[in-house]
């Protein structure tokens, strides 16, 4: 698995687990990161007792989600099939406020990148697994399942499915490069489109590699003054083409009469400029963006 130089510490911490999960989804063989037997030989002599004590500490209390945004009330609706008085109170949020908090947090989560997101998610699984007996008691008391079944279903089996989903997500997020450069020679200028993360950049240079234009490719008007190329409007909306006088059977060539150009080039949007007939007609070809 490829590593970036500045990997998030949590990604580095769980890299071996992720590697094994990626191998498992590729080979489709059996593999589990979380032992499904609640044996003290695996989890330690005191793990079961500590887990039960942690579970019982939740009873008759607010569940520890005090920092969850948009909470307007606390509710206790769970009933144990064993008749145990649970009275665990959970936050009841204002849905609009909760969605607003999620929306505000989304840009930072997106910008963090695949490695950080995956590292954080596998750390969540690791912390849940460290408290697996606490989870097992909760599943046992709220569903009526036998303890061992509750341990397996609510612990290792659930964590395995979560890790599998993370591995598939990571594979999809990283199977295309995070950065790419696309270059094409047109009208005595070299046009380069670069994709860096979610940003698109555009560079125009002449035959001497003298830089003509280097701007973020976003929706703002610019003037291609140094190119001295006349831009004319096309009849279609959101489309501009170079005026040309190509000969018969040479429709792909672009000939520009510079004597007809205006004193100043008209502002256009970068992504509205087509650099040849193939771009205008959608003619299929390699290296097409």
Backbone as CSV, one residue per row, in Angstrom:
resi,resn,N_x,N_y,N_z,CA_x,CA_y,CA_z,C_x,C_y,C_z
1,UNK,0.843,-1.189,0.000,0.000,0.000,0.000,0.876,1.236,0.000
2,UNK,0.577,2.194,-0.885,1.382,3.397,-0.961,1.171,4.308,0.234
3,UNK,2.214,4.929,0.698,2.153,5.830,1.835,2.544,7.247,1.377
4,UNK,1.882,8.225,1.893,2.280,9.606,1.647,3.327,9.990,2.691
5,UNK,4.174,10.957,2.374,5.264,11.318,3.263,4.768,11.820,4.606
6,UNK,3.698,12.592,4.599,3.202,13.189,5.826,1.907,12.506,6.263
7,UNK,1.958,11.204,6.485,0.786,10.461,6.901,0.341,10.910,8.292
8,UNK,-0.958,10.887,8.515,-1.489,11.206,9.831,-1.031,10.137,10.826
9,UNK,-0.710,10.511,12.079,-0.239,9.525,13.052,-1.182,8.341,13.240
10,UNK,-2.490,8.581,13.180,-3.431,7.476,13.339,-3.396,6.540,12.133
11,UNK,-3.144,7.102,10.948,-3.006,6.244,9.772,-1.773,5.356,9.912
12,UNK,-0.675,5.933,10.355,0.551,5.161,10.569,0.340,4.099,11.644
13,UNK,-0.350,4.450,12.697,-0.610,3.525,13.801,-1.363,2.284,13.333
14,UNK,-2.324,2.469,12.437,-3.190,1.364,12.018,-2.880,0.868,10.600
15,UNK,-1.706,1.212,10.089,-1.355,0.851,8.714,-1.340,-0.663,8.515
16,UNK,-0.830,-1.414,9.468,-0.778,-2.875,9.313,-2.176,-3.468,9.272
17,UNK,-3.074,-2.957,10.116,-4.462,-3.437,10.097,-5.110,-3.148,8.757
18,UNK,-4.889,-1.951,8.241,-5.469,-1.599,6.946,-4.873,-2.449,5.835
19,UNK,-3.575,-2.681,5.861,-2.930,-3.530,4.855,-3.556,-4.923,4.842
20,UNK,-3.743,-5.492,6.029,-4.327,-6.836,6.115,-5.764,-6.832,5.607
21,UNK,-6.518,-5.781,5.911,-7.907,-5.689,5.442,-7.959,-5.549,3.924
22,UNK,-7.057,-4.761,3.346,-7.009,-4.610,1.890,-6.658,-5.928,1.213
23,UNK,-5.765,-6.681,1.820,-5.420,-7.999,1.281,-6.624,-8.931,1.346
24,UNK,-7.360,-8.869,2.446,-8.519,-9.751,2.626,-9.617,-9.465,1.607
25,UNK,-9.877,-8.186,1.328,-10.948,-7.901,0.367,-10.506,-8.218,-1.056
26,UNK,-9.187,-8.245,-1.294,-8.690,-8.592,-2.635,-8.686,-10.099,-2.850
27,UNK,-8.307,-10.860,-1.811,-8.180,-12.309,-1.948,-9.446,-13.057,-1.532
28,UNK,-10.322,-12.384,-0.792,-11.594,-12.949,-0.333,-11.392,-14.184,0.548
29,UNK,-10.300,-14.243,1.260,-10.079,-15.321,2.222,-10.554,-14.899,3.598
30,UNK,-10.537,-15.854,4.553,-10.976,-15.516,5.901,-9.882,-14.747,6.626
31,UNK,-10.294,-13.693,7.297,-9.387,-12.935,8.157,-10.231,-12.072,9.077
32,UNK,-9.827,-11.973,10.327,-10.524,-11.120,11.280,-9.497,-10.396,12.137
33,UNK,-9.738,-9.134,12.361,-8.845,-8.346,13.212,-9.249,-8.415,14.677
34,UNK,-10.436,-8.979,14.950,-10.988,-8.934,16.301,-11.423,-10.338,16.737
35,UNK,-10.738,-10.947,17.690,-11.078,-12.307,18.136,-12.520,-12.388,18.628
36,UNK,-13.246,-13.433,18.194,-14.663,-13.533,18.528,-14.940,-14.348,19.790
37,UNK,-13.933,-14.901,20.389,-14.137,-15.635,21.637,-13.898,-14.717,22.831
38,UNK,-14.841,-14.655,23.789,-14.649,-13.798,24.968,-13.764,-14.449,26.034
39,UNK,-12.843,-15.255,25.608,-11.985,-15.986,26.537,-11.043,-15.034,27.279
40,UNK,-10.868,-15.246,28.601,-9.893,-14.435,29.355,-8.460,-14.657,28.883
41,UNK,-8.205,-15.760,28.193,-6.877,-15.987,27.646,-6.554,-15.002,26.529
42,UNK,-7.594,-14.464,25.910,-7.419,-13.504,24.818,-7.519,-12.067,25.323
43,UNK,-8.544,-11.809,26.131,-8.842,-10.441,26.536,-8.375,-10.087,27.949
44,UNK,-7.895,-11.069,28.676,-7.416,-10.788,30.026,-8.390,-11.246,31.089
45,UNK,-7.866,-11.515,32.272,-8.662,-12.084,33.367,-9.751,-11.141,33.857
46,UNK,-9.546,-9.858,33.801,-10.489,-8.909,34.388,-11.360,-8.209,33.352
47,UNK,-11.214,-8.540,32.082,-11.932,-7.817,31.033,-13.450,-7.963,31.172
48,UNK,-13.939,-9.154,31.458,-15.381,-9.376,31.554,-15.991,-8.599,32.720
49,UNK,-15.358,-8.671,33.883,-15.880,-7.965,35.063,-15.805,-6.454,34.872
50,UNK,-14.721,-5.968,34.311,-14.584,-4.529,34.078,-15.635,-4.040,33.084
51,UNK,-15.913,-4.855,32.055,-16.912,-4.476,31.068,-18.310,-4.401,31.655
52,UNK,-18.655,-5.340,32.496,-19.978,-5.318,33.134,-20.115,-4.113,34.061
53,UNK,-19.059,-3.810,34.805,-19.104,-2.658,35.705,-19.264,-1.360,34.909
54,UNK,-18.574,-1.241,33.783,-18.689,-0.046,32.947,-20.104,0.089,32.401
55,UNK,-20.716,-1.044,32.010,-22.085,-0.995,31.507,-23.051,-0.527,32.593
56,UNK,-22.941,-1.083,33.794,-23.868,-0.747,34.868,-23.714,0.709,35.318
57,UNK,-22.562,1.306,35.069,-22.367,2.715,35.423,-23.216,3.641,34.552
58,UNK,-23.669,3.164,33.399,-24.524,3.965,32.531,-25.966,4.012,33.034
59,UNK,-26.388,3.024,33.794,-27.788,2.916,34.204,-28.183,4.096,35.077
60,UNK,-29.406,4.600,34.836,-29.977,5.710,35.614,-29.141,6.991,35.468
61,UNK,-28.519,7.153,34.309,-27.689,8.333,34.065,-27.861,8.825,32.630
62,UNK,-27.408,10.062,32.391,-27.333,10.574,31.015,-26.166,9.890,30.315
63,UNK,-26.404,9.437,29.095,-25.319,8.853,28.316,-24.295,9.952,28.029
64,UNK,-22.998,9.657,28.121,-21.974,10.715,28.019,-21.806,11.278,26.615
65,UNK,-22.791,12.058,26.201,-22.724,12.792,24.931,-23.069,14.255,25.177
66,UNK,-22.502,14.797,26.226,-22.827,16.167,26.628,-22.408,17.194,25.586
67,UNK,-21.365,16.870,24.804,-20.856,17.842,23.837,-21.513,17.715,22.473
68,UNK,-22.519,16.862,22.340,-23.214,16.753,21.054,-23.993,18.034,20.815
69,UNK,-23.860,18.642,19.625,-24.537,19.926,19.378,-26.045,19.763,19.219
70,UNK,-26.745,20.863,19.433,-28.183,20.997,19.159,-29.056,20.106,20.040
71,UNK,-28.583,19.692,21.207,-29.395,18.880,22.107,-30.447,19.761,22.778
72,UNK,-31.715,19.342,22.713,-32.806,20.121,23.312,-33.471,19.389,24.465
73,UNK,-33.178,18.079,24.604,-33.828,17.306,25.664,-33.088,15.986,25.840
74,UNK,-33.386,15.284,26.900,-32.828,13.954,27.147,-33.981,12.975,27.335
75,UNK,-33.909,11.823,26.659,-35.012,10.858,26.696,-34.481,9.484,27.099
76,UNK,-35.351,8.702,27.761,-35.018,7.329,28.161,-36.173,6.435,27.750
77,UNK,-35.979,5.678,26.673,-37.062,4.847,26.129,-36.720,3.365,26.069
78,UNK,-35.473,2.978,26.392,-35.078,1.571,26.282,-35.707,0.734,27.398
79,UNK,-36.090,-0.490,27.027,-36.622,-1.449,27.982,-35.898,-2.769,27.787
80,UNK,-35.419,-3.337,28.868,-34.702,-4.600,28.772,-35.683,-5.767,28.778
81,UNK,-35.513,-6.745,27.861,-36.381,-7.939,27.893,-36.173,-8.780,29.153
82,UNK,-35.117,-8.532,29.883,-34.872,-9.261,31.128,-35.505,-8.565,32.331
83,UNK,-36.158,-7.432,32.116,-36.804,-6.722,33.208,-35.879,-5.829,34.000
84,UNK,-34.664,-5.660,33.546,-33.718,-4.788,34.243,-34.102,-3.327,33.998
85,UNK,-34.117,-2.531,35.044,-34.435,-1.109,34.933,-33.213,-0.378,34.392
86,UNK,-33.253,0.029,33.142,-32.093,0.654,32.509,-32.038,2.155,32.783
87,UNK,-33.057,2.879,32.355,-33.150,4.322,32.576,-31.884,5.050,32.115
88,UNK,-31.398,4.692,30.927,-30.268,5.405,30.328,-30.850,6.512,29.448
89,UNK,-30.473,7.737,29.706,-31.036,8.891,29.006,-30.101,9.337,27.878
90,UNK,-30.687,9.506,26.684,-29.918,9.869,25.495,-30.321,11.266,25.013
91,UNK,-29.396,11.990,24.360,-29.732,13.339,23.880,-30.741,13.294,22.739
92,UNK,-31.713,14.192,22.816,-32.707,14.365,21.753,-32.389,15.679,21.051
93,UNK,-31.851,15.620,19.829,-31.380,16.850,19.180,-32.449,17.534,18.342
94,UNK,-32.234,18.813,18.115,-32.963,19.529,17.076,-32.335,19.137,15.742
95,UNK,-33.117,18.545,14.858,-32.573,17.969,13.630,-31.910,19.033,12.759
96,UNK,-32.551,20.186,12.602,-31.962,21.236,11.769,-30.627,21.699,12.343
97,UNK,-30.561,21.846,13.666,-29.311,22.262,14.290,-28.225,21.216,14.138
98,UNK,-28.616,19.944,14.224,-27.646,18.859,14.068,-27.106,18.814,12.646
99,UNK,-27.988,18.972,11.661,-27.551,18.981,10.265,-26.672,20.196,9.967
100,UNK,-26.967,21.324,10.597,-26.135,22.510,10.399,-24.724,22.272,10.938
101,UNK,-24.619,21.592,12.084,-23.302,21.283,12.646,-22.540,20.314,11.753
102,UNK,-23.244,19.334,11.194,-22.614,18.383,10.274,-22.114,19.100,9.027
103,UNK,-22.937,19.987,8.485,-22.555,20.726,7.286,-21.336,21.608,7.548
104,UNK,-21.278,22.228,8.715,-20.143,23.089,9.047,-18.853,22.288,9.201
105,UNK,-18.965,21.056,9.669,-17.778,20.229,9.882,-17.299,19.541,8.609
106,UNK,-18.153,19.449,7.601,-17.829,18.671,6.413,-16.614,19.173,5.638
107,UNK,-16.419,20.485,5.427,-15.242,20.910,4.655,-13.921,20.454,5.260
108,UNK,-13.776,20.549,6.572,-12.519,20.129,7.206,-12.328,18.622,7.079
109,UNK,-13.417,17.873,7.207,-13.345,16.411,7.073,-12.963,16.029,5.653
110,UNK,-13.507,16.739,4.665,-13.169,16.464,3.269,-11.714,16.817,2.979
111,UNK,-11.282,17.973,3.468,-9.927,18.434,3.207,-8.888,17.554,3.892
112,UNK,-9.257,16.895,4.967,-8.303,16.060,5.712,-7.681,14.982,4.834
113,UNK,-8.412,14.479,3.838,-7.871,13.491,2.916,-8.133,12.061,3.344
114,UNK,-7.984,11.118,2.422,-8.308,9.712,2.689,-7.530,9.107,3.847
115,UNK,-6.238,9.385,3.943,-5.445,8.749,4.993,-5.885,9.193,6.383
116,UNK,-6.116,10.468,6.553,-6.567,10.956,7.854,-7.932,10.391,8.197
117,UNK,-8.856,10.407,7.238,-10.197,9.891,7.509,-10.157,8.414,7.876
118,UNK,-9.380,7.646,7.141,-9.291,6.210,7.420,-8.593,5.967,8.752
119,UNK,-7.541,6.713,9.037,-6.860,6.561,10.316,-7.782,6.827,11.491
120,UNK,-8.601,7.880,11.385,-9.549,8.214,12.451,-10.596,7.110,12.601
121,UNK,-11.119,6.610,11.488,-12.165,5.587,11.546,-11.647,4.277,12.149
122,UNK,-10.439,3.868,11.797,-9.906,2.634,12.374,-9.566,2.839,13.850
123,UNK,-9.181,4.038,14.227,-8.972,4.330,15.650,-10.290,4.202,16.423
124,UNK,-11.392,4.628,15.826,-12.702,4.455,16.466,-12.974,2.972,16.709
125,UNK,-12.693,2.136,15.711,-12.898,0.690,15.880,-11.996,0.142,16.980
126,UNK,-10.758,0.611,17.036,-9.823,0.134,18.055,-10.323,0.481,19.455
127,UNK,-10.871,1.660,19.620,-11.372,2.063,20.939,-12.631,1.292,21.307
128,UNK,-13.484,1.046,20.343,-14.659,0.209,20.610,-14.227,-1.201,21.020
129,UNK,-13.241,-1.734,20.322,-12.762,-3.089,20.640,-12.148,-3.138,22.027
130,UNK,-11.517,-2.075,22.459,-10.946,-2.037,23.803,-12.029,-2.087,24.877
131,UNK,-13.262,-1.767,24.500,-14.396,-1.799,25.433,-15.445,-2.813,24.987
132,UNK,-14.986,-3.908,24.385,-15.909,-4.852,23.765,-16.815,-5.533,24.791
133,UNK,-16.356,-5.772,26.007,-17.217,-6.404,27.011,-18.306,-5.436,27.493
134,UNK,-18.011,-4.176,27.508,-19.031,-3.172,27.797,-20.121,-3.216,26.727
135,UNK,-19.702,-3.286,25.445,-20.661,-3.407,24.347,-21.467,-4.695,24.458
136,UNK,-20.792,-5.790,24.795,-21.467,-7.083,24.884,-22.575,-7.053,25.926
137,UNK,-22.338,-6.443,27.072,-23.376,-6.338,28.103,-24.539,-5.481,27.641
138,UNK,-24.251,-4.391,26.908,-25.310,-3.538,26.395,-26.184,-4.289,25.396
139,UNK,-25.555,-5.023,24.474,-26.313,-5.799,23.490,-27.117,-6.893,24.195
140,UNK,-26.498,-7.576,25.131,-27.161,-8.647,25.875,-28.398,-8.130,26.595
141,UNK,-28.285,-6.988,27.284,-29.375,-6.482,28.102,-30.473,-5.796,27.301
142,UNK,-30.167,-5.286,26.122,-31.173,-4.552,25.348,-31.828,-5.385,24.249
143,UNK,-31.203,-6.488,23.832,-31.777,-7.310,22.752,-32.304,-8.653,23.237
144,UNK,-31.833,-9.094,24.376,-32.245,-10.413,24.860,-31.383,-11.535,24.334
145,UNK,-30.340,-11.228,23.570,-29.447,-12.274,23.089,-28.627,-12.845,24.248
146,UNK,-28.220,-14.106,24.095,-27.305,-14.705,25.059,-26.021,-13.884,25.080
147,UNK,-25.306,-13.942,26.201,-24.150,-13.056,26.343,-23.106,-13.305,25.258
148,UNK,-22.758,-14.572,25.016,-21.716,-14.847,24.022,-22.166,-14.392,22.633
149,UNK,-23.451,-14.616,22.308,-23.962,-14.158,21.018,-23.931,-12.635,20.934
150,UNK,-24.305,-11.984,22.029,-24.254,-10.525,22.059,-22.832,-10.018,21.930
151,UNK,-21.883,-10.744,22.550,-20.478,-10.373,22.453,-20.008,-10.439,20.997
152,UNK,-20.336,-11.525,20.322,-19.869,-11.713,18.954,-20.564,-10.767,17.980
153,UNK,-21.906,-10.674,18.078,-22.662,-9.860,17.123,-22.404,-8.368,17.322
154,UNK,-22.367,-7.922,18.588,-22.187,-6.505,18.855,-20.742,-6.074,18.930
155,UNK,-19.826,-7.071,18.973,-18.414,-6.764,19.081,-17.642,-7.135,17.837
156,UNK,-16.918,-8.265,17.850,-16.022,-8.606,16.735,-16.693,-8.650,15.365
157,UNK,-17.898,-9.237,15.262,-18.530,-9.329,13.947,-18.895,-7.949,13.406
158,UNK,-19.429,-7.090,14.274,-19.775,-5.739,13.834,-18.526,-4.942,13.464
159,UNK,-17.473,-5.105,14.241,-16.228,-4.391,13.948,-15.600,-4.877,12.649
160,UNK,-15.691,-6.194,12.387,-15.180,-6.726,11.118,-15.897,-6.099,9.930
161,UNK,-17.230,-5.996,10.029,-17.983,-5.406,8.917,-17.617,-3.934,8.729
162,UNK,-17.400,-3.244,9.832,-17.007,-1.828,9.724,-15.628,-1.690,9.081
163,UNK,-14.684,-2.529,9.496,-13.337,-2.470,8.924,-13.362,-2.832,7.446
164,UNK,-14.190,-3.782,7.080,-14.318,-4.140,5.669,-14.809,-2.949,4.853
165,UNK,-15.801,-2.233,5.372,-16.323,-1.060,4.671,-15.249,0.020,4.539
166,UNK,-14.457,0.206,5.586,-13.386,1.198,5.542,-12.347,0.821,4.485
167,UNK,-12.000,-0.466,4.431,-11.014,-0.913,3.449,-11.509,-0.677,2.024
168,UNK,-12.767,-1.011,1.750,-13.323,-0.769,0.415,-13.338,0.728,0.105
169,UNK,-13.709,1.544,1.089,-13.747,2.992,0.871,-12.360,3.535,0.585
170,UNK,-11.365,3.074,1.339,-9.998,3.554,1.121,-9.492,3.156,-0.265
171,UNK,-9.796,1.935,-0.664,-9.355,1.485,-1.987,-9.956,2.359,-3.089
172,UNK,-11.228,2.699,-2.957,-11.864,3.528,-3.972,-11.336,4.963,-3.935
173,UNK,-11.076,5.481,-2.741,-10.598,6.864,-2.633,-9.179,7.039,-3.141
174,UNK,-8.414,5.951,-3.213,-7.001,6.071,-3.576,-6.644,5.375,-4.887
175,UNK,-7.611,4.847,-5.595,-7.258,4.147,-6.839,-7.041,5.107,-8.008
176,UNK,-7.375,6.392,-7.816,-7.011,7.416,-8.779,-6.052,8.381,-8.091
177,UNK,-5.114,8.976,-8.826,-4.103,9.819,-8.182,-4.707,11.075,-7.571
178,UNK,-4.101,11.515,-6.474,-4.567,12.740,-5.815,-4.230,13.973,-6.638
179,UNK,-3.155,13.913,-7.445,-2.773,15.019,-8.320,-2.530,14.482,-9.732
180,UNK,-2.788,15.310,-10.726,-2.562,14.907,-12.113,-2.326,16.152,-12.959
181,UNK,-1.572,15.988,-14.048,-1.310,17.082,-14.979,-1.671,16.631,-16.388
182,UNK,-2.454,17.423,-17.087,-2.888,17.150,-18.459,-2.363,18.268,-19.337
183,UNK,-1.670,17.911,-20.428,-1.002,18.917,-21.250,-1.326,18.701,-22.722
184,UNK,-1.548,19.813,-23.436,-1.880,19.756,-24.856,-1.314,20.996,-25.547
185,UNK,-0.722,20.817,-26.766,-0.142,21.919,-27.536,-1.199,22.470,-28.488
186,UNK,-1.457,23.775,-28.437,-2.451,24.393,-29.295,-2.038,25.814,-29.651
187,UNK,-2.187,26.192,-30.923,-2.047,27.576,-31.358,-0.758,28.224,-30.858
188,UNK,0.324,27.450,-30.967,1.640,27.925,-30.536,1.733,28.155,-29.034
189,UNK,0.761,27.633,-28.308,0.798,27.713,-26.854,0.660,26.314,-26.277
190,UNK,1.338,26.070,-25.175,1.172,24.815,-24.454,0.175,25.050,-23.324
191,UNK,-0.893,24.279,-23.342,-1.949,24.431,-22.344,-1.841,23.282,-21.343
192,UNK,-1.713,23.615,-20.093,-1.574,22.603,-19.048,-2.678,22.776,-18.025
193,UNK,-3.421,21.686,-17.806,-4.407,21.647,-16.725,-3.820,20.783,-15.614
194,UNK,-3.838,21.250,-14.405,-3.350,20.477,-13.258,-4.476,20.327,-12.254
195,UNK,-4.594,19.132,-11.736,-5.569,18.870,-10.676,-4.806,18.553,-9.407
196,UNK,-5.018,19.352,-8.389,-4.361,19.148,-7.097,-5.456,19.054,-6.056
197,UNK,-5.701,17.833,-5.582,-6.824,17.635,-4.678,-8.111,17.984,-5.390
198,UNK,-8.908,18.873,-4.804,-10.155,19.281,-5.432,-10.028,20.522,-6.285
199,UNK,-8.808,21.101,-6.432,-8.617,22.328,-7.196,-8.136,22.032,-8.608
200,UNK,-8.543,22.879,-9.551,-8.098,22.775,-10.929,-7.324,24.041,-11.267
201,UNK,-6.129,23.877,-11.818,-5.288,25.009,-12.194,-5.031,24.960,-13.693
202,UNK,-4.738,26.111,-14.300,-4.486,26.170,-15.736,-3.247,27.026,-15.997
203,UNK,-2.353,26.549,-16.872,-1.124,27.262,-17.236,-1.043,27.356,-18.751
204,UNK,-0.787,28.551,-19.270,-0.540,28.762,-20.689,0.889,29.255,-20.853
205,UNK,1.642,28.654,-21.761,3.013,29.081,-22.027,3.234,29.096,-23.534
206,UNK,4.111,29.980,-24.028,4.373,30.052,-25.454,5.505,29.090,-25.827
207,UNK,5.961,29.157,-27.090,6.949,28.197,-27.575,8.302,28.322,-26.882
208,UNK,8.566,29.440,-26.268,9.829,29.617,-25.545,9.675,29.292,-24.071
209,UNK,8.523,28.667,-23.730,8.200,28.322,-22.347,8.007,29.558,-21.472
210,UNK,7.806,30.705,-22.131,7.501,31.909,-21.366,6.068,31.805,-20.858
211,UNK,5.907,31.933,-19.570,4.580,31.767,-18.984,3.684,32.920,-19.392
212,UNK,2.505,32.610,-19.909,1.552,33.620,-20.315,0.476,33.795,-19.261
213,UNK,0.009,32.680,-18.703,-1.110,32.734,-17.774,-0.995,31.591,-16.795
214,UNK,-1.177,31.876,-15.531,-1.153,30.838,-14.503,-2.167,31.227,-13.452
215,UNK,-3.370,30.711,-13.589,-4.463,31.104,-12.708,-5.227,29.886,-12.229
216,UNK,-5.830,29.967,-11.014,-6.777,28.924,-10.622,-7.922,28.898,-11.611
217,UNK,-8.365,27.702,-11.955,-9.443,27.574,-12.935,-10.780,27.635,-12.213
218,UNK,-11.219,28.865,-11.950,-12.513,29.031,-11.313,-13.324,30.033,-12.124
219,UNK,-14.536,30.278,-11.703,-15.471,31.040,-12.515,-15.254,32.537,-12.357
220,UNK,-14.199,33.058,-13.000,-13.953,34.498,-12.962,-13.504,34.939,-14.349
221,UNK,-13.905,36.140,-14.807,-13.513,36.596,-16.138,-12.049,36.999,-16.182
222,UNK,-11.355,36.674,-17.300,-9.962,37.053,-17.483,-9.787,37.562,-18.900
223,UNK,-8.657,38.185,-19.188,-8.351,38.673,-20.524,-7.065,38.020,-21.010
224,UNK,-7.104,37.321,-22.131,-5.929,36.649,-22.679,-5.177,37.620,-23.586
225,UNK,-4.615,38.665,-23.015,-4.040,39.757,-23.781,-2.812,39.290,-24.554
226,UNK,-1.873,38.581,-23.923,-0.615,38.248,-24.551,-0.757,37.221,-25.677
227,UNK,-1.900,36.543,-25.741,-2.076,35.542,-26.791,-2.461,36.177,-28.126
228,UNK,-3.103,37.353,-28.078,-3.535,38.038,-29.298,-4.399,37.118,-30.152
229,UNK,-5.283,36.399,-29.530,-6.186,35.505,-30.248,-7.585,36.063,-30.151
230,UNK,-8.221,36.142,-31.272,-9.571,36.689,-31.288,-10.564,35.612,-30.868
231,UNK,-11.392,35.935,-29.895,-12.420,35.016,-29.427,-13.768,35.499,-29.947
232,UNK,-14.500,34.629,-30.561,-15.832,34.996,-31.027,-16.855,34.133,-30.322
233,UNK,-18.058,34.651,-30.192,-19.103,33.919,-29.486,-19.686,32.848,-30.384
234,UNK,-19.957,31.711,-29.806,-20.612,30.614,-30.502,-22.098,30.704,-30.217
235,UNK,-22.908,30.083,-31.039,-24.348,30.194,-30.850,-24.830,29.409,-29.643
236,UNK,-24.060,28.438,-29.185,-24.498,27.638,-28.056,-24.164,28.357,-26.761
237,UNK,-25.029,28.140,-25.747,-24.783,28.706,-24.428,-23.591,28.014,-23.790
238,UNK,-22.804,28.756,-22.960,-21.656,28.228,-22.229,-20.588,27.663,-23.169
239,UNK,-20.372,28.292,-24.344,-19.381,27.741,-25.255,-18.729,28.872,-26.023
240,UNK,-17.416,28.850,-26.130,-16.674,29.794,-26.944,-15.701,28.998,-27.798
241,UNK,-15.456,29.428,-29.034,-14.522,28.729,-29.905,-13.589,29.745,-30.535
242,UNK,-12.400,29.308,-30.953,-11.489,30.160,-31.699,-11.988,30.278,-33.144
243,UNK,-11.943,31.507,-33.707,-12.242,31.694,-35.116,-11.092,31.097,-35.930
244,UNK,-11.412,30.318,-36.973,-10.366,29.697,-37.768,-10.752,29.692,-39.238
245,UNK,-9.735,29.524,-40.083,-9.951,29.413,-41.524,-9.157,28.221,-42.030
246,UNK,-9.511,27.041,-41.565,-8.801,25.834,-41.967,-9.224,25.421,-43.371
247,UNK,-8.275,24.832,-44.122,-8.562,24.367,-45.463,-9.363,23.088,-45.460
248,UNK,-9.864,22.667,-46.638,-10.599,21.401,-46.736,-9.733,20.241,-46.273
249,UNK,-10.379,19.264,-45.625,-9.742,18.045,-45.125,-8.698,18.352,-44.044
250,UNK,-8.736,19.569,-43.533,-7.806,19.927,-42.458,-8.560,20.694,-41.378
251,UNK,-9.758,20.157,-41.045,-10.646,20.875,-40.137,-10.075,21.008,-38.743
252,UNK,-9.128,20.133,-38.360,-8.603,20.186,-36.999,-7.597,21.319,-36.813
253,UNK,-7.050,21.859,-37.950,-6.078,22.948,-37.834,-6.807,24.261,-37.579
254,UNK,-6.213,25.121,-36.813,-6.823,26.408,-36.499,-5.953,27.514,-37.066
255,UNK,-6.511,28.317,-37.992,-5.771,29.438,-38.575,-6.425,30.729,-38.111
256,UNK,-5.651,31.601,-37.521,-6.198,32.840,-36.988,-5.616,34.009,-37.757
257,UNK,-6.464,34.891,-38.247,-6.026,36.099,-38.929,-5.828,37.183,-37.876
258,UNK,-4.568,37.429,-37.518,-4.295,38.372,-36.455,-4.563,39.818,-36.862
259,UNK,-4.713,40.070,-38.181,-5.034,41.425,-38.596,-6.442,41.819,-38.185
260,UNK,-7.309,40.816,-37.961,-8.686,41.094,-37.618,-8.908,41.176,-36.113
261,UNK,-7.855,40.923,-35.345,-8.072,40.903,-33.902,-8.332,42.313,-33.386
262,UNK,-9.116,42.465,-32.316,-9.358,43.785,-31.734,-8.141,44.252,-30.958
263,UNK,-8.190,45.500,-30.543,-7.056,46.060,-29.789,-6.879,45.351,-28.461
264,UNK,-7.973,44.913,-27.873,-7.911,44.224,-26.595,-8.765,42.969,-26.672
265,UNK,-8.219,41.897,-26.144,-8.993,40.656,-26.141,-10.169,40.771,-25.182
266,UNK,-11.281,40.132,-25.556,-12.472,40.195,-24.724,-12.345,39.210,-23.566
267,UNK,-12.868,39.599,-22.388,-12.831,38.661,-21.247,-13.651,37.413,-21.551
268,UNK,-13.156,36.261,-21.107,-13.889,35.005,-21.257,-13.668,34.191,-20.005
269,UNK,-14.446,33.162,-19.863,-14.240,32.196,-18.803,-13.302,31.117,-19.306
270,UNK,-12.306,30.725,-18.482,-11.309,29.758,-18.942,-11.940,28.464,-19.410
271,UNK,-12.932,27.990,-18.620,-13.448,26.677,-19.007,-14.441,26.739,-20.163
272,UNK,-14.660,27.955,-20.716,-15.540,28.094,-21.872,-14.768,28.109,-23.177
273,UNK,-13.438,27.981,-23.123,-12.609,28.074,-24.319,-12.294,26.681,-24.833
274,UNK,-12.657,26.404,-26.095,-12.280,25.137,-26.719,-11.072,25.385,-27.596
275,UNK,-10.077,24.508,-27.552,-8.825,24.742,-28.249,-8.730,24.027,-29.591
276,UNK,-9.810,23.546,-30.117,-9.808,22.913,-31.424,-11.169,22.327,-31.731
277,UNK,-11.406,21.960,-32.995,-12.710,21.422,-33.374,-13.048,20.150,-32.638
278,UNK,-12.035,19.336,-32.308,-12.324,18.087,-31.614,-12.949,18.360,-30.260
279,UNK,-12.540,19.466,-29.609,-13.130,19.812,-28.326,-14.561,20.277,-28.494
280,UNK,-14.827,20.964,-29.618,-16.176,21.484,-29.837,-17.146,20.361,-30.162
281,UNK,-16.743,19.424,-30.985,-17.651,18.393,-31.450,-17.727,17.207,-30.537
282,UNK,-16.835,17.124,-29.557,-16.829,15.975,-28.668,-16.249,14.750,-29.324
283,UNK,-15.423,14.934,-30.353,-14.839,13.805,-31.053,-13.967,12.998,-30.117
284,UNK,-14.162,11.671,-29.998,-13.378,10.880,-29.050,-11.923,10.798,-29.446
285,UNK,-11.033,10.932,-28.466,-9.612,10.805,-28.722,-8.907,10.595,-27.403
286,UNK,-7.689,10.015,-27.424,-6.907,9.824,-26.215,-6.433,11.177,-25.691
287,UNK,-6.122,11.158,-24.367,-5.631,12.337,-23.657,-6.632,13.463,-23.657
288,UNK,-7.889,13.099,-23.842,-8.956,14.120,-23.785,-9.392,14.291,-22.356
289,UNK,-9.513,15.524,-21.897,-9.907,15.753,-20.507,-11.414,15.576,-20.378
